[in-house]
Amino acid sequence: MSKQRGTVTGKDSDASSESVARPDEPTEQEVFDILSNRRRRYALYALADDRTATIGSLAERIAAWENDCPIEEVTSAERKRVYTALQQSHLPKLERTGLVSFDHESGRVRPTDTVQEMDIYLEIVGEEQLSWDQYYLGLSAVSVGIVVAVWLDLPVFGAVSPLIWLTIVAASFAVSATVHNYRLAGLDTADEPPEVSRQS
């Protein structure tokens, strides 16, 4: 009996240690904090395109984006500056929040499954742009406003057939979804982050 209890306890202990070692999915606040830093955004974008990257290749690629030049033209000082920041700050933070797996000995950096579930660059937009969730929220509000106006038979709205208004609303969502999907597909094949492309 004591052996059986010892075996069960051992299994429970292993399971417990695994659950402790495995990082939880980042909270919404942690995600916003992660994405507030440009180098971390660049690192996650680069990892989405290269799942076998090293800290060295990441540093070169990020330095090229930051200095708007080809990787071949990145200086050793530029590369070292990014490398040091990744090693000492950014990669450990990404690892703690469960977004990457960082092998300190080999220098290999791999994104976790959590990264694939995050439409990172669809949510990272310039200061003068809306994120997609804000856009769809606004579109929904406008659609509800149109429905209410038609239902109340307000001037202009009452003069047009409800079927036409329904067609306009449906077409708006269809076009928006098509553009959204097109941009998402474009991110998968892009050579650089959208915010870098916008600066070109």
Residue pairs with C-beta under 8 A, 6 or more apart in sequence:
22 98
23 95
23 96
23 97
23 98
24 98
25 98
25 114
26 34
26 97
26 98
26 99
26 114
30 97
31 97
31 118
34 40
34 44
34 93
34 94
34 97
34 99
35 41
35 120
35 123
35 124
37 90
38 66
38 195
39 62
39 66
39 82
39 85
39 86
39 90
40 90
40 93
40 94
41 120
41 121
41 124
41 193
41 195
42 61
42 62
42 65
42 66
42 193
43 58
43 62
43 86
43 90
43 91
43 94
43 100
43 109
44 94
44 99
44 100
44 111
44 115
44 120
45 120
45 121
45 193
46 53
46 58
46 61
46 62
47 53
47 58
47 100
47 109
47 110
47 111
47 115
48 111
48 115
48 116
48 120
50 57
51 110
51 111
52 108
52 110
53 61
53 108
53 109
53 110
54 106
54 107
54 108
54 109
55 83
55 86
55 87
55 91
55 102
55 107
55 109
56 79
56 83
56 107
58 82
58 86
58 109
59 79
59 80
59 82
59 83
59 86
60 71
60 74
60 79
60 82
61 71
62 82
62 86
63 74
63 78
63 79
63 81
63 82
64 70
64 71
64 73
64 74
65 192
65 193
65 196
66 78
66 82
67 73
67 74
67 78
68 196
68 199
68 200
91 100
91 102
91 109
92 102
94 100
94 102
95 101
95 102
98 112
98 114
99 111
99 112
99 114
99 115
100 109
100 110
100 111
100 112
100 115
101 109
101 110
101 111
101 112
102 108
102 109
103 109
119 132
119 184
121 187
121 193
121 194
122 131
122 132
122 180
122 183
122 184
122 187
123 131
123 132
123 133
124 194
124 195
125 131
126 195
126 198
130 138
132 180
135 176
136 176
139 172
139 173
139 176
143 169
143 172
143 173
146 157
146 165
146 168
146 169
147 165
147 169
149 157
150 157
150 158
150 162
150 165
157 165
187 194
190 197
